[in-house]
Amino acid sequence: MHFPEFDFSLDALRALQLDRLKAALAHAYAHQAPYRAKCVAAGVQPDDLRSLADLRHFPFTEKADLREAYPFGMFAIPREKCVRIHASSGTTGRPTVVGYSAKDIDTWSELMARSLYAGGARPGDILHNAYGYGLFTGGLGFHYGAERLGCTVVPMSGGFGERQVQLITDFGAHGVLMTPSYMMAIADEFDRAGVDPRKTALRFGFFGAEPWTEGMRAEIEQRLGINAIDVYGLSEVMGPGVSCEFADAKGGPTIWEDHFLPEAVDPETGMPVPDGQPGELVFTSLSKEAMPVIRYRTRDLTRLLPGEATVMRRMAKITGRSDDMLIVRGVNLFPSQVEEQILRDPALTGHYVIELTRTGALDDLVVRVESRTSLVGDDIVRSTTELVRRLKGMCGLSAMIEIVTPGAIERSMGKARRVIDRRPKA
Ligand code: DLL
């Protein structure tokens, strides 16, 4: 088994990208009316693009454009030619709908197989897939990729914690596929069942769909005895498998640049920032038929890093989304920063929520976090005082810490809900 794209030279990659980019722009301009309208308004057309750098002159595609075109207005092929539709739940308003041609599904399966292989899965491995099956891209995306690679896939979906433990153990799964927060919940289920996950056949897990920190990675690797791989993607661009880490190097997901051209931009001004600098990720699909996206603003904040295992660039772990950023008493705060501080205390777990309320004009920040075992007296005081001190040192905010008993925080089967904002809306 070999993926020739891992051996691309930089020149070959850039030449391929330019060819594909020209075709992608022409396709979107010709068949995606909302994007053509944006180009016309901006006074640009596909012929204006002569180099990869020229892409910066083209308009962005935003989530709002997809919502406005609901349901099928962004499709660039006739709806009858779409073999699959996915949609993101859309916490507010209309869901975001994405369509796939047969060739798109084929490309996606191939990129998922590539991702799984890069992260250490091999043909013949048993993969326990607890990502949700349905409109969410996680379940089916991994499913098709696992089959393509030649793995035995167990299409478990989320829920039924005890059953998850039983099947992982009895079937001898080599790899697990689920969100990192759900992995933490399943680790607790292992404890409850009295099964040591380190003694099962598990070697690796592919974790994504939500931000997670290096602290969370260390926790998962230690508790499960596996290699924890970061896999990233979003439905608007394809689904999981836009980028994935390599098993040995880790160090941030490698972006499959032959299919997705990344940029990082200043989230405020939209101006490109140089590689290595923090910015918002922007993707242009290079091969999609049904729903190409040109300069799609992901809202995800990270840095583009030089290639390591291949010439394709990597992205640093996502620190958060620009729309997840909390402003507490005027201070910008991401849930991942709080998580990093929590997990520095071995007595605390990654099960936490941040609650914001307001007394008078002032915001109150409450961090509720589960302890590993039921803490008593002095230990609670010590962990609380330490966390207050670390949070204060990190962002200057005084937080109220509530350490709760194991199991007290609601578990999610998919993306964890980390923030409860009870402040009155402005
Ligand atoms: O979450 C696709 C996916 C499924 C990726 C399974 C990985 C594994 P959406 O529901 O459209 O698609 O949500 C996409 O989730 O813009 C990020 O904010 C976040 N996200 C996805 N992967 C990661 C990751 C799927 N590895 C949104 N680290 C993205 C941090 C992630 N955030």
Residues whose N, C-alpha, C, O or C-beta is under 5 A from the ligand:
A	BS01	DLL	S88 T137 G138 F207 G208 A209 E210 P211 W212 D230 V231 Y232 G233 L234 S235 E236 G239 P240 T298 D300 I318 R321
